[in-house]
Each structure stands twice: as structure tokens, then as C-alpha cells.
Amino acid sequence: MNPLFRSSLSAALLTGMCACVTSSASRKPIPEGAVVLRFAWPEKLSARVTHTLHISGSQGLRTYWWSLWPGPEEGQRRLLVRAEAGTSQSALSAMADPESSLIFDAQGDFVSHETHEESESLGLLNALPLSAEQAAGIREQMEAAREDVARERWMQRVGRWRDVMLVPGETVRTRTRMWVGQNAFEREEMEAEERITIETGVACSPDDPEKNCVRVLTVTEPLHAYRESDPCERARAIKRFELVTDPRTLLPYLTRSMREDQMDSCRDDGTVHTREMHQGEEFVFTYGVEPVPQGTYSRR
């Protein structure tokens, strides 16, 4: 599977997740019951990350291991990622962009990502009959795509929520943009609305009796259908993103992204046929567990 296609797939799920949210500093006084999300990751942690990709009823599974260490510069931390071998349940999992190790600073800002030299994508690239110049160009594009995915995942999970205040029962509405169309070649970036809500008293994991987490739900829809006036080429889309996190630390426990597309076309007899496509991915984070000794840390 072309690694650039995998990156475009993830981009479809990630695009539009960075619209601005009002920070707690600009909303005064603080309403009763409001939740302010604070970044306060521990100095060290270990976690199992289960990544499931869903496309129209099929799914693929991968497992990763996180560990947190001091970064290359003062105040920075390195989140190391180790892939667990043999966890894929189908070839579909090869379409998902893998987790990358990354560097972030004391404020929770993304600094950089780190790519494993022996990654599956690089192995595929080395097998292609390319000149050194062609291979270098494609490698550069792949690295840029991987960094974009790593940055966007960090923003989804942590970055965009730092010091954000949300009120249970209140919907925050913002304008953003999202791609809508019949396919990757016939599409348009359209104006959209993003709606954000929060639920408190949520269990961080299925066996958690304390319910100290919150669930943040983001729903994004275009303001109009793609080619709305043409019943034979009309398209609609909706994206949902769910984050279960500890509001005291912004340690994520679950993220779930889902995109639904409906695309209309006309049959020879003039009747309209609607095709539907569902794609998404889910990450489950289980803290305090360690991997068996295998695999290689994803770092330069």
C-alpha cells in the first residue's frame, strides 16, 4: 500500500481538528460547573496504545508502547514509541499511518517527530526502482507527511485543549473548513461549522470506578453540500472526534475519529443513487503497563 495514500487517509480524518477554541483566560467570569483542561503530564510514564482503523465495516489493529523520557534540551520530553510485532488482524492496518516518537516542551507544545529508520514505508521505498534523486524526493515527502500526522495527533489529543474552558451542557460553535467531494480528485474545501461539547464524570477506562475523566466531543459539518444544486454530483460529509481525557493532566485515555460521506450519482434512468462511506480510527491508551522485550524504539 502506497505510504502517501496512507498519509492522505489519515489527513482526511485529521483535517479540521485545529479550529480555535476559546481559552479560559478570555472567558470571565468562570461559569459554574465549568471545566478547565490543564496540561500536566508526569515526568515518566509507560502505556500500551491500541490503534484500530475502521473502513466501511472492515478493521485493522496495531499495538504500540509509549514511554516518556527527558528530551534533547532542557524542559523538553521525548515520547518514545515502540511498535509491537504481529498485532495486525488484517492488511487494512497497513493503510494507517503508524505512531511516531516525538518531542514536546514543558508547556505541551509539539517540537518535532522522530522516524524509525526501518519503518515499513521506508522498506517499501527501498524496494522501488528509483534513482537516488527520486528516492530522496519521495523520502522528503514521506517525512513531511509523517510529521504532519504526528503534529495533528498531538494537537487532537493534547495541544489544542490546553487551558481551554468548556461548560457541560453548553455547545461551543466555531467556523472552520473541511474537504468534501466525490473523491480525492473531485472535491472542494468548504466552509464548515465545528460544535464542541463536554461531558464530566466519565470513567477513564472500563474498569475505573472513580470517573475522573471528561469526554470532549467535536462534530464538524459543512454549511452546504458539495455541488448542492446538482443531484447527480451532490456530496455531504460529517466528522466526529471524541476524546476521553483527565482534565487535570490532559493524559488521553481514548480518541475516536469518524468520518461519514454520502455521495449522490444518477443512474441511466435518471434516479439518484447514494453511496455511503464510513472511515475512522480509534486509539485506546492503557497506562502503567510495560511491553515484553521486543521491537525497536522509533527514534533516529
C-alpha positions as CSV (number, residue, x, y, z in Angstrom):
1,M,0.0,0.0,0.0
2,N,1.4,3.4,-1.1
3,P,2.6,5.2,2.1
4,L,1.4,8.5,0.6
5,F,-2.1,7.1,0.3
6,R,-2.0,6.1,4.0
7,S,-1.0,9.7,4.8
8,S,-3.9,11.1,2.8
9,L,-6.3,8.8,4.6
10,S,-5.1,10.0,8.0
11,A,-5.2,13.6,6.8
12,A,-8.9,13.1,5.8
13,L,-9.6,12.1,9.4
14,L,-7.4,14.8,11.0
15,T,-8.2,17.8,8.8
16,G,-10.2,20.5,10.5
17,M,-9.4,19.4,14.1
18,C,-7.4,22.6,14.8
19,A,-10.0,25.3,14.8
20,C,-9.6,27.7,17.7
21,V,-11.4,27.1,21.0
22,T,-11.9,29.9,23.5
23,S,-9.3,29.7,26.3
24,S,-10.2,30.1,29.9
25,A,-8.3,33.4,30.1
26,S,-10.7,35.1,27.7
27,R,-14.0,33.9,29.3
28,K,-14.6,35.7,32.6
29,P,-16.2,35.2,35.0
30,I,-15.8,31.4,35.0
31,P,-19.3,29.9,34.8
32,E,-20.5,27.5,37.5
33,G,-19.6,23.9,36.6
34,A,-17.0,24.9,34.0
35,V,-14.1,22.6,33.3
36,V,-10.6,24.0,32.6
37,L,-8.3,21.5,30.9
38,R,-4.8,21.7,32.2
39,F,-1.6,20.2,30.8
40,A,0.4,18.4,33.5
41,W,1.9,15.2,32.1
42,P,4.1,13.3,34.6
43,E,7.8,13.2,34.2
44,K,7.7,9.5,33.3
45,L,5.0,7.1,32.1
46,S,4.5,3.9,30.2
47,A,1.4,2.9,28.3
48,R,0.0,0.4,25.8
49,V,-1.6,2.1,22.8
50,T,-4.1,0.1,20.8
51,H,-4.8,1.6,17.4
52,T,-7.8,0.3,15.4
53,L,-8.6,1.5,11.8
54,H,-12.2,1.2,10.5
55,I,-13.2,1.5,6.9
56,S,-16.7,0.5,5.8
57,G,-17.1,-2.4,8.1
58,S,-13.5,-3.7,7.9
59,Q,-10.9,-3.1,10.6
60,G,-7.2,-3.4,11.2
61,L,-5.4,-3.4,14.5
62,R,-1.9,-2.3,15.7
63,T,-0.4,-2.1,19.1
64,Y,2.3,0.4,20.3
65,W,4.1,1.0,23.5
66,W,4.7,4.5,24.9
67,S,7.5,5.5,27.3
68,L,8.4,9.1,28.4
69,W,11.9,10.3,28.9
70,P,13.9,13.5,29.1
71,G,14.2,15.3,25.8
72,P,17.3,16.6,24.0
73,E,17.0,20.1,25.5
74,E,16.2,21.4,29.0
75,G,12.4,21.4,29.6
76,Q,11.7,19.0,26.7
77,R,10.5,15.5,26.9
78,R,10.7,12.6,24.4
79,L,7.7,10.3,23.9
80,L,9.2,7.1,22.6
81,V,7.1,4.7,20.6
82,R,7.8,1.0,20.2
83,A,5.7,-1.0,17.7
84,E,4.6,-4.5,18.8
85,A,5.1,-7.0,16.1
86,G,2.4,-9.4,15.0
87,T,-0.7,-7.5,16.1
88,S,-2.3,-6.7,12.8
89,Q,-5.5,-8.6,12.2
90,S,-5.9,-7.6,8.5
91,A,-4.0,-6.0,5.7
92,L,-6.1,-2.9,6.4
93,S,-3.9,-1.9,9.3
94,A,-1.1,-1.2,6.8
95,M,-3.1,1.7,5.5
96,A,-2.9,3.5,8.8
97,D,-0.1,5.9,9.5
98,P,1.9,4.5,12.4
99,E,2.7,6.3,15.6
100,S,5.8,8.4,15.6
101,S,8.1,9.2,18.5
102,L,8.0,12.9,19.2
103,I,9.5,15.8,21.3
104,F,7.3,18.2,23.2
105,D,8.1,21.0,25.6
106,A,7.1,21.8,29.2
107,Q,4.1,23.8,28.0
108,G,2.8,20.9,25.9
109,D,3.9,22.4,22.6
110,F,4.8,20.0,19.8
111,V,8.5,20.4,18.9
112,S,9.4,17.6,16.4
113,H,8.8,14.0,15.5
114,E,11.3,11.2,15.1
115,T,11.0,8.5,12.4
116,H,12.1,4.9,12.8
117,E,14.8,4.2,10.1
118,E,13.5,0.7,9.4
119,S,9.8,1.7,9.1
120,E,7.5,-0.2,6.7
121,S,7.2,2.8,4.4
122,L,10.9,3.2,4.0
123,G,11.3,-0.5,3.3
124,L,8.7,-0.2,0.5
125,L,10.5,2.8,-0.9
126,N,13.8,1.0,-0.9
127,A,12.2,-1.8,-3.0
128,L,11.1,0.5,-5.8
129,P,13.2,1.0,-8.9
130,L,14.0,4.7,-8.3
131,S,17.0,6.9,-8.9
132,A,18.8,8.3,-5.8
133,E,17.3,11.7,-6.6
134,Q,13.8,10.3,-6.9
135,A,14.1,8.3,-3.7
136,A,15.3,11.3,-1.8
137,G,12.4,13.4,-3.1
138,I,9.8,10.8,-2.1
139,R,11.6,10.3,1.3
140,E,11.3,14.0,2.0
141,Q,7.6,14.0,1.1
142,M,7.0,11.0,3.3
143,E,8.9,12.6,6.2
144,A,6.8,15.8,5.9
145,A,3.6,13.7,5.8
146,R,4.6,11.7,8.9
147,E,5.4,14.9,10.8
148,D,2.1,16.4,9.8
149,V,0.3,13.3,11.2
150,A,2.3,13.3,14.4
151,R,1.7,17.0,14.9
152,E,-2.0,16.7,14.3
153,R,-2.4,13.7,16.5
154,W,-0.7,15.6,19.3
155,M,-3.0,18.6,18.7
156,Q,-6.0,16.3,18.8
157,R,-5.0,14.6,22.0
158,V,-3.3,17.4,23.9
159,G,-2.2,20.6,22.2
160,R,-5.5,22.3,21.3
161,W,-7.1,21.7,24.7
162,R,-4.5,23.3,27.0
163,D,-6.2,25.9,29.3
164,V,-9.4,25.6,27.3
165,M,-12.6,26.1,29.4
166,L,-15.8,24.1,28.5
167,V,-19.1,24.1,30.2
168,P,-21.2,20.9,30.5
169,G,-24.5,21.4,28.6
170,E,-23.0,24.3,26.5
171,T,-22.0,24.0,22.9
172,V,-19.1,26.0,21.5
173,R,-19.6,26.8,17.8
174,T,-16.7,27.9,15.6
175,R,-16.2,28.2,11.9
176,T,-13.6,26.0,10.1
177,R,-13.1,24.4,6.8
178,M,-13.2,20.8,5.6
179,W,-12.8,18.9,2.3
180,V,-16.0,17.5,0.7
181,G,-16.5,15.8,-2.7
182,Q,-17.0,12.7,-4.7
183,N,-13.3,11.5,-4.4
184,A,-9.8,12.8,-3.9
185,F,-9.8,14.4,-7.4
186,E,-13.3,15.9,-7.4
187,R,-13.6,17.7,-4.1
188,E,-13.7,21.2,-2.6
189,E,-12.6,22.8,0.7
190,M,-15.8,24.2,2.1
191,E,-16.8,26.4,5.0
192,A,-18.0,24.3,7.9
193,E,-19.2,24.6,11.5
194,E,-17.5,22.8,14.4
195,R,-19.5,22.1,17.5
196,I,-17.7,21.2,20.8
197,T,-19.4,19.8,23.9
198,I,-18.0,18.2,27.1
199,E,-19.3,15.5,29.5
200,T,-18.0,15.2,33.0
201,G,-17.9,12.2,35.4
202,V,-16.6,9.8,32.7
203,A,-14.7,6.7,33.5
204,C,-11.1,7.0,32.2
205,S,-11.1,3.2,31.4
206,P,-13.8,0.5,31.6
207,D,-12.5,-0.7,35.0
208,D,-12.2,2.8,36.5
209,P,-14.6,3.4,39.4
210,E,-13.5,6.9,40.1
211,K,-14.9,8.6,36.9
212,N,-12.4,11.4,37.0
213,C,-12.2,11.9,33.2
214,V,-14.2,14.0,30.8
215,R,-15.4,13.3,27.3
216,V,-14.9,16.1,24.7
217,L,-17.0,15.6,21.5
218,T,-16.3,17.6,18.4
219,V,-18.7,17.4,15.4
220,T,-17.8,19.1,12.1
221,E,-20.2,19.6,9.2
222,P,-20.0,21.8,6.0
223,L,-22.5,24.6,5.9
224,H,-23.6,23.4,2.5
225,A,-23.5,20.2,0.4
226,Y,-20.8,19.8,-2.3
227,R,-22.4,20.8,-5.6
228,E,-25.7,21.2,-3.8
229,S,-27.7,22.2,-6.8
230,D,-26.7,19.1,-8.9
231,P,-28.5,15.9,-7.7
232,C,-26.1,13.8,-9.8
233,E,-22.9,15.0,-8.1
234,R,-24.0,16.2,-4.7
235,A,-22.0,15.1,-1.7
236,R,-22.3,15.5,2.1
237,A,-20.0,14.7,5.0
238,I,-19.8,14.8,8.8
239,K,-16.8,14.3,11.1
240,R,-16.9,13.3,14.7
241,F,-14.0,13.3,17.2
242,E,-14.2,12.0,20.7
243,L,-11.5,12.5,23.4
244,V,-11.6,10.9,26.9
245,T,-9.0,12.6,29.0
246,D,-8.1,13.5,32.5
247,P,-8.8,17.3,32.8
248,R,-6.1,17.7,35.5
249,T,-3.3,16.4,33.3
250,L,-4.6,16.0,29.7
251,L,-3.4,12.4,29.6
252,P,-5.6,10.9,26.9
253,Y,-7.3,7.6,27.6
254,L,-9.3,7.3,24.3
255,T,-9.6,9.1,21.0
256,R,-12.1,8.2,18.3
257,S,-12.3,9.8,14.9
258,M,-15.0,9.0,12.4
259,R,-15.9,10.5,9.0
260,E,-19.1,9.7,7.1
261,D,-19.6,10.6,3.5
262,Q,-22.7,10.4,1.3
263,M,-22.2,10.8,-2.5
264,D,-25.0,11.0,-5.0
265,S,-24.9,9.9,-8.6
266,C,-27.6,9.4,-11.3
267,R,-28.4,6.1,-12.9
268,D,-29.2,5.8,-16.6
269,D,-32.9,6.0,-15.9
270,G,-32.4,9.3,-14.0
271,T,-32.9,8.0,-10.5
272,V,-30.4,9.1,-7.8
273,H,-28.2,6.5,-6.2
274,T,-26.5,7.4,-2.8
275,R,-23.2,5.8,-1.9
276,E,-22.0,5.9,1.7
277,M,-18.5,5.5,3.1
278,H,-17.5,5.3,6.8
279,Q,-13.9,5.5,7.9
280,G,-12.3,6.2,11.2
281,E,-9.7,5.2,13.8
282,E,-9.6,4.7,17.5
283,F,-6.7,4.8,20.0
284,V,-7.0,3.3,23.5
285,F,-4.3,4.3,26.0
286,T,-3.7,1.9,28.9
287,Y,-1.2,3.4,31.4
288,G,1.2,1.6,33.9
289,V,1.9,-1.4,31.7
290,E,5.2,-2.4,30.1
291,P,5.9,-4.3,26.9
292,V,7.6,-7.6,26.6
293,P,11.2,-7.1,25.4
294,Q,10.8,-6.9,21.6
295,G,10.8,-4.3,18.9
296,T,12.8,-1.2,18.5
297,Y,12.2,2.3,19.7
298,S,11.1,4.7,17.0
299,R,13.8,7.3,17.1
300,R,16.6,8.4,14.9
